[in-house]
Amino acid sequence: MNGQNRKNIFPGMLVDIVLKKDQRTGKLTKGTVKDILTNSATHPHGIKVRLTDGQVGRVKEIHSNTSQ
């Protein structure tokens, strides 16, 4: 599942994000969603989230569809 729709993303989900510094290379970082930062329902580059470790990036792939 891709990360372009806000309705598909919940705190506690395991996701792959692209950090701002990795946008050119497309390197993915795996983590658990803590906060959803994008207010709009969709975003073409992925919904921006904060992971539990504090990193911020745009969701590229969702690994889990259940929230905690």
Phi and psi restraints in degrees (range 20) as a CNS / XPLOR table:
assign (resid 1 and name C) (resid 2 and name N)
       (resid 2 and name CA) (resid 2 and name C) 1.0 -86.1 20.0 2
assign (resid 2 and name N) (resid 2 and name CA)
       (resid 2 and name C) (resid 3 and name N) 1.0 169.0 20.0 2
assign (resid 2 and name C) (resid 3 and name N)
       (resid 3 and name CA) (resid 3 and name C) 1.0 -104.6 20.0 2
assign (resid 3 and name N) (resid 3 and name CA)
       (resid 3 and name C) (resid 4 and name N) 1.0 30.3 20.0 2
assign (resid 3 and name C) (resid 4 and name N)
       (resid 4 and name CA) (resid 4 and name C) 1.0 -89.3 20.0 2
assign (resid 4 and name N) (resid 4 and name CA)
       (resid 4 and name C) (resid 5 and name N) 1.0 -13.6 20.0 2
assign (resid 4 and name C) (resid 5 and name N)
       (resid 5 and name CA) (resid 5 and name C) 1.0 -110.3 20.0 2
assign (resid 5 and name N) (resid 5 and name CA)
       (resid 5 and name C) (resid 6 and name N) 1.0 123.4 20.0 2
assign (resid 5 and name C) (resid 6 and name N)
       (resid 6 and name CA) (resid 6 and name C) 1.0 -62.8 20.0 2
assign (resid 6 and name N) (resid 6 and name CA)
       (resid 6 and name C) (resid 7 and name N) 1.0 -32.4 20.0 2
assign (resid 6 and name C) (resid 7 and name N)
       (resid 7 and name CA) (resid 7 and name C) 1.0 -65.6 20.0 2
assign (resid 7 and name N) (resid 7 and name CA)
       (resid 7 and name C) (resid 8 and name N) 1.0 -17.6 20.0 2
assign (resid 7 and name C) (resid 8 and name N)
       (resid 8 and name CA) (resid 8 and name C) 1.0 -89.2 20.0 2
assign (resid 8 and name N) (resid 8 and name CA)
       (resid 8 and name C) (resid 9 and name N) 1.0 -5.9 20.0 2
assign (resid 8 and name C) (resid 9 and name N)
       (resid 9 and name CA) (resid 9 and name C) 1.0 -116.4 20.0 2
assign (resid 9 and name N) (resid 9 and name CA)
       (resid 9 and name C) (resid 10 and name N) 1.0 131.2 20.0 2
assign (resid 9 and name C) (resid 10 and name N)
       (resid 10 and name CA) (resid 10 and name C) 1.0 -136.6 20.0 2
assign (resid 10 and name N) (resid 10 and name CA)
       (resid 10 and name C) (resid 11 and name N) 1.0 152.1 20.0 2
assign (resid 10 and name C) (resid 11 and name N)
       (resid 11 and name CA) (resid 11 and name C) 1.0 -56.2 20.0 2
assign (resid 11 and name N) (resid 11 and name CA)
       (resid 11 and name C) (resid 12 and name N) 1.0 138.8 20.0 2
assign (resid 11 and name C) (resid 12 and name N)
       (resid 12 and name CA) (resid 12 and name C) 1.0 98.6 20.0 2
assign (resid 12 and name N) (resid 12 and name CA)
       (resid 12 and name C) (resid 13 and name N) 1.0 -8.7 20.0 2
assign (resid 12 and name C) (resid 13 and name N)
       (resid 13 and name CA) (resid 13 and name C) 1.0 -79.8 20.0 2
assign (resid 13 and name N) (resid 13 and name CA)
       (resid 13 and name C) (resid 14 and name N) 1.0 147.6 20.0 2
assign (resid 13 and name C) (resid 14 and name N)
       (resid 14 and name CA) (resid 14 and name C) 1.0 -90.2 20.0 2
assign (resid 14 and name N) (resid 14 and name CA)
       (resid 14 and name C) (resid 15 and name N) 1.0 122.7 20.0 2
assign (resid 14 and name C) (resid 15 and name N)
       (resid 15 and name CA) (resid 15 and name C) 1.0 -137.8 20.0 2
assign (resid 15 and name N) (resid 15 and name CA)
       (resid 15 and name C) (resid 16 and name N) 1.0 163.1 20.0 2
assign (resid 15 and name C) (resid 16 and name N)
       (resid 16 and name CA) (resid 16 and name C) 1.0 -105.5 20.0 2
assign (resid 16 and name N) (resid 16 and name CA)
       (resid 16 and name C) (resid 17 and name N) 1.0 130.9 20.0 2
assign (resid 16 and name C) (resid 17 and name N)
       (resid 17 and name CA) (resid 17 and name C) 1.0 -123.6 20.0 2
assign (resid 17 and name N) (resid 17 and name CA)
       (resid 17 and name C) (resid 18 and name N) 1.0 160.6 20.0 2
assign (resid 17 and name C) (resid 18 and name N)
       (resid 18 and name CA) (resid 18 and name C) 1.0 -107.8 20.0 2
assign (resid 18 and name N) (resid 18 and name CA)
       (resid 18 and name C) (resid 19 and name N) 1.0 120.8 20.0 2
assign (resid 18 and name C) (resid 19 and name N)
       (resid 19 and name CA) (resid 19 and name C) 1.0 -74.4 20.0 2
assign (resid 19 and name N) (resid 19 and name CA)
       (resid 19 and name C) (resid 20 and name N) 1.0 157.6 20.0 2
assign (resid 19 and name C) (resid 20 and name N)
       (resid 20 and name CA) (resid 20 and name C) 1.0 -55.4 20.0 2
assign (resid 20 and name N) (resid 20 and name CA)
       (resid 20 and name C) (resid 21 and name N) 1.0 -42.6 20.0 2
assign (resid 20 and name C) (resid 21 and name N)
       (resid 21 and name CA) (resid 21 and name C) 1.0 -70.2 20.0 2
assign (resid 21 and name N) (resid 21 and name CA)
       (resid 21 and name C) (resid 22 and name N) 1.0 -17.9 20.0 2
assign (resid 21 and name C) (resid 22 and name N)
       (resid 22 and name CA) (resid 22 and name C) 1.0 -103.5 20.0 2
assign (resid 22 and name N) (resid 22 and name CA)
       (resid 22 and name C) (resid 23 and name N) 1.0 8.8 20.0 2
assign (resid 22 and name C) (resid 23 and name N)
       (resid 23 and name CA) (resid 23 and name C) 1.0 -63.1 20.0 2
assign (resid 23 and name N) (resid 23 and name CA)
       (resid 23 and name C) (resid 24 and name N) 1.0 -35.2 20.0 2
assign (resid 23 and name C) (resid 24 and name N)
       (resid 24 and name CA) (resid 24 and name C) 1.0 -69.0 20.0 2
assign (resid 24 and name N) (resid 24 and name CA)
       (resid 24 and name C) (resid 25 and name N) 1.0 -39.6 20.0 2
assign (resid 24 and name C) (resid 25 and name N)
       (resid 25 and name CA) (resid 25 and name C) 1.0 -87.5 20.0 2
assign (resid 25 and name N) (resid 25 and name CA)
       (resid 25 and name C) (resid 26 and name N) 1.0 -25.1 20.0 2
assign (resid 25 and name C) (resid 26 and name N)
       (resid 26 and name CA) (resid 26 and name C) 1.0 80.0 20.0 2
assign (resid 26 and name N) (resid 26 and name CA)
       (resid 26 and name C) (resid 27 and name N) 1.0 13.8 20.0 2
assign (resid 26 and name C) (resid 27 and name N)
       (resid 27 and name CA) (resid 27 and name C) 1.0 -61.2 20.0 2
assign (resid 27 and name N) (resid 27 and name CA)
       (resid 27 and name C) (resid 28 and name N) 1.0 130.8 20.0 2
assign (resid 27 and name C) (resid 28 and name N)
       (resid 28 and name CA) (resid 28 and name C) 1.0 -96.9 20.0 2
assign (resid 28 and name N) (resid 28 and name CA)
       (resid 28 and name C) (resid 29 and name N) 1.0 146.2 20.0 2
assign (resid 28 and name C) (resid 29 and name N)
       (resid 29 and name CA) (resid 29 and name C) 1.0 -121.5 20.0 2
assign (resid 29 and name N) (resid 29 and name CA)
       (resid 29 and name C) (resid 30 and name N) 1.0 126.9 20.0 2
assign (resid 29 and name C) (resid 30 and name N)
       (resid 30 and name CA) (resid 30 and name C) 1.0 -92.4 20.0 2
assign (resid 30 and name N) (resid 30 and name CA)
       (resid 30 and name C) (resid 31 and name N) 1.0 140.7 20.0 2
assign (resid 30 and name C) (resid 31 and name N)
       (resid 31 and name CA) (resid 31 and name C) 1.0 -172.8 20.0 2
assign (resid 31 and name N) (resid 31 and name CA)
       (resid 31 and name C) (resid 32 and name N) 1.0 179.6 20.0 2
assign (resid 31 and name C) (resid 32 and name N)
       (resid 32 and name CA) (resid 32 and name C) 1.0 -104.8 20.0 2
assign (resid 32 and name N) (resid 32 and name CA)
       (resid 32 and name C) (resid 33 and name N) 1.0 132.1 20.0 2
assign (resid 32 and name C) (resid 33 and name N)
       (resid 33 and name CA) (resid 33 and name C) 1.0 -67.7 20.0 2
assign (resid 33 and name N) (resid 33 and name CA)
       (resid 33 and name C) (resid 34 and name N) 1.0 130.3 20.0 2
assign (resid 33 and name C) (resid 34 and name N)
       (resid 34 and name CA) (resid 34 and name C) 1.0 -104.9 20.0 2
assign (resid 34 and name N) (resid 34 and name CA)
       (resid 34 and name C) (resid 35 and name N) 1.0 -49.5 20.0 2
assign (resid 34 and name C) (resid 35 and name N)
       (resid 35 and name CA) (resid 35 and name C) 1.0 -134.9 20.0 2
assign (resid 35 and name N) (resid 35 and name CA)
       (resid 35 and name C) (resid 36 and name N) 1.0 147.3 20.0 2
assign (resid 35 and name C) (resid 36 and name N)
       (resid 36 and name CA) (resid 36 and name C) 1.0 -99.2 20.0 2
assign (resid 36 and name N) (resid 36 and name CA)
       (resid 36 and name C) (resid 37 and name N) 1.0 123.2 20.0 2
assign (resid 36 and name C) (resid 37 and name N)
       (resid 37 and name CA) (resid 37 and name C) 1.0 -99.9 20.0 2
assign (resid 37 and name N) (resid 37 and name CA)
       (resid 37 and name C) (resid 38 and name N) 1.0 -23.0 20.0 2
assign (resid 37 and name C) (resid 38 and name N)
       (resid 38 and name CA) (resid 38 and name C) 1.0 -80.7 20.0 2
assign (resid 38 and name N) (resid 38 and name CA)
       (resid 38 and name C) (resid 39 and name N) 1.0 129.9 20.0 2
assign (resid 38 and name C) (resid 39 and name N)
       (resid 39 and name CA) (resid 39 and name C) 1.0 -88.5 20.0 2
assign (resid 39 and name N) (resid 39 and name CA)
       (resid 39 and name C) (resid 40 and name N) 1.0 -27.3 20.0 2
assign (resid 39 and name C) (resid 40 and name N)
       (resid 40 and name CA) (resid 40 and name C) 1.0 -74.2 20.0 2
assign (resid 40 and name N) (resid 40 and name CA)
       (resid 40 and name C) (resid 41 and name N) 1.0 159.1 20.0 2
assign (resid 40 and name C) (resid 41 and name N)
       (resid 41 and name CA) (resid 41 and name C) 1.0 -68.1 20.0 2
assign (resid 41 and name N) (resid 41 and name CA)
       (resid 41 and name C) (resid 42 and name N) 1.0 -32.6 20.0 2
assign (resid 41 and name C) (resid 42 and name N)
       (resid 42 and name CA) (resid 42 and name C) 1.0 -138.9 20.0 2
assign (resid 42 and name N) (resid 42 and name CA)
       (resid 42 and name C) (resid 43 and name N) 1.0 161.1 20.0 2
assign (resid 42 and name C) (resid 43 and name N)
       (resid 43 and name CA) (resid 43 and name C) 1.0 -151.2 20.0 2
assign (resid 43 and name N) (resid 43 and name CA)
       (resid 43 and name C) (resid 44 and name N) 1.0 130.0 20.0 2
assign (resid 43 and name C) (resid 44 and name N)
       (resid 44 and name CA) (resid 44 and name C) 1.0 -63.3 20.0 2
assign (resid 44 and name N) (resid 44 and name CA)
       (resid 44 and name C) (resid 45 and name N) 1.0 -25.0 20.0 2
assign (resid 44 and name C) (resid 45 and name N)
       (resid 45 and name CA) (resid 45 and name C) 1.0 -99.4 20.0 2
assign (resid 45 and name N) (resid 45 and name CA)
       (resid 45 and name C) (resid 46 and name N) 1.0 0.3 20.0 2
assign (resid 45 and name C) (resid 46 and name N)
       (resid 46 and name CA) (resid 46 and name C) 1.0 111.3 20.0 2
assign (resid 46 and name N) (resid 46 and name CA)
       (resid 46 and name C) (resid 47 and name N) 1.0 150.4 20.0 2
assign (resid 46 and name C) (resid 47 and name N)
       (resid 47 and name CA) (resid 47 and name C) 1.0 -74.7 20.0 2
assign (resid 47 and name N) (resid 47 and name CA)
       (resid 47 and name C) (resid 48 and name N) 1.0 133.6 20.0 2
assign (resid 47 and name C) (resid 48 and name N)
       (resid 48 and name CA) (resid 48 and name C) 1.0 -81.7 20.0 2
assign (resid 48 and name N) (resid 48 and name CA)
       (resid 48 and name C) (resid 49 and name N) 1.0 130.5 20.0 2
assign (resid 48 and name C) (resid 49 and name N)
       (resid 49 and name CA) (resid 49 and name C) 1.0 -134.5 20.0 2
assign (resid 49 and name N) (resid 49 and name CA)
       (resid 49 and name C) (resid 50 and name N) 1.0 160.7 20.0 2
assign (resid 49 and name C) (resid 50 and name N)
       (resid 50 and name CA) (resid 50 and name C) 1.0 -108.6 20.0 2
assign (resid 50 and name N) (resid 50 and name CA)
       (resid 50 and name C) (resid 51 and name N) 1.0 130.0 20.0 2
assign (resid 50 and name C) (resid 51 and name N)
       (resid 51 and name CA) (resid 51 and name C) 1.0 -83.8 20.0 2
assign (resid 51 and name N) (resid 51 and name CA)
       (resid 51 and name C) (resid 52 and name N) 1.0 167.8 20.0 2
assign (resid 51 and name C) (resid 52 and name N)
       (resid 52 and name CA) (resid 52 and name C) 1.0 -63.4 20.0 2
assign (resid 52 and name N) (resid 52 and name CA)
       (resid 52 and name C) (resid 53 and name N) 1.0 -23.1 20.0 2
assign (resid 52 and name C) (resid 53 and name N)
       (resid 53 and name CA) (resid 53 and name C) 1.0 -89.5 20.0 2
assign (resid 53 and name N) (resid 53 and name CA)
       (resid 53 and name C) (resid 54 and name N) 1.0 3.5 20.0 2
assign (resid 53 and name C) (resid 54 and name N)
       (resid 54 and name CA) (resid 54 and name C) 1.0 96.6 20.0 2
assign (resid 54 and name N) (resid 54 and name CA)
       (resid 54 and name C) (resid 55 and name N) 1.0 -8.9 20.0 2
assign (resid 54 and name C) (resid 55 and name N)
       (resid 55 and name CA) (resid 55 and name C) 1.0 -72.8 20.0 2
assign (resid 55 and name N) (resid 55 and name CA)
       (resid 55 and name C) (resid 56 and name N) 1.0 145.3 20.0 2
assign (resid 55 and name C) (resid 56 and name N)
       (resid 56 and name CA) (resid 56 and name C) 1.0 -121.1 20.0 2
assign (resid 56 and name N) (resid 56 and name CA)
       (resid 56 and name C) (resid 57 and name N) 1.0 134.0 20.0 2
assign (resid 56 and name C) (resid 57 and name N)
       (resid 57 and name CA) (resid 57 and name C) 1.0 -167.9 20.0 2
assign (resid 57 and name N) (resid 57 and name CA)
       (resid 57 and name C) (resid 58 and name N) 1.0 -177.8 20.0 2
assign (resid 57 and name C) (resid 58 and name N)
       (resid 58 and name CA) (resid 58 and name C) 1.0 -100.9 20.0 2
assign (resid 58 and name N) (resid 58 and name CA)
       (resid 58 and name C) (resid 59 and name N) 1.0 134.5 20.0 2
assign (resid 58 and name C) (resid 59 and name N)
       (resid 59 and name CA) (resid 59 and name C) 1.0 -70.2 20.0 2
assign (resid 59 and name N) (resid 59 and name CA)
       (resid 59 and name C) (resid 60 and name N) 1.0 127.6 20.0 2
assign (resid 59 and name C) (resid 60 and name N)
       (resid 60 and name CA) (resid 60 and name C) 1.0 -108.4 20.0 2
assign (resid 60 and name N) (resid 60 and name CA)
       (resid 60 and name C) (resid 61 and name N) 1.0 -30.3 20.0 2
assign (resid 60 and name C) (resid 61 and name N)
       (resid 61 and name CA) (resid 61 and name C) 1.0 -148.2 20.0 2
assign (resid 61 and name N) (resid 61 and name CA)
       (resid 61 and name C) (resid 62 and name N) 1.0 139.4 20.0 2
assign (resid 61 and name C) (resid 62 and name N)
       (resid 62 and name CA) (resid 62 and name C) 1.0 -108.0 20.0 2
assign (resid 62 and name N) (resid 62 and name CA)
       (resid 62 and name C) (resid 63 and name N) 1.0 125.6 20.0 2
assign (resid 62 and name C) (resid 63 and name N)
       (resid 63 and name CA) (resid 63 and name C) 1.0 -96.0 20.0 2
assign (resid 63 and name N) (resid 63 and name CA)
       (resid 63 and name C) (resid 64 and name N) 1.0 -21.6 20.0 2
assign (resid 63 and name C) (resid 64 and name N)
       (resid 64 and name CA) (resid 64 and name C) 1.0 -136.6 20.0 2
assign (resid 64 and name N) (resid 64 and name CA)
       (resid 64 and name C) (resid 65 and name N) 1.0 136.5 20.0 2
assign (resid 64 and name C) (resid 65 and name N)
       (resid 65 and name CA) (resid 65 and name C) 1.0 -106.9 20.0 2
assign (resid 65 and name N) (resid 65 and name CA)
       (resid 65 and name C) (resid 66 and name N) 1.0 18.0 20.0 2
assign (resid 65 and name C) (resid 66 and name N)
       (resid 66 and name CA) (resid 66 and name C) 1.0 -116.4 20.0 2
assign (resid 66 and name N) (resid 66 and name CA)
       (resid 66 and name C) (resid 67 and name N) 1.0 141.2 20.0 2
assign (resid 66 and name C) (resid 67 and name N)
       (resid 67 and name CA) (resid 67 and name C) 1.0 -97.8 20.0 2
assign (resid 67 and name N) (resid 67 and name CA)
       (resid 67 and name C) (resid 68 and name N) 1.0 160.4 20.0 2
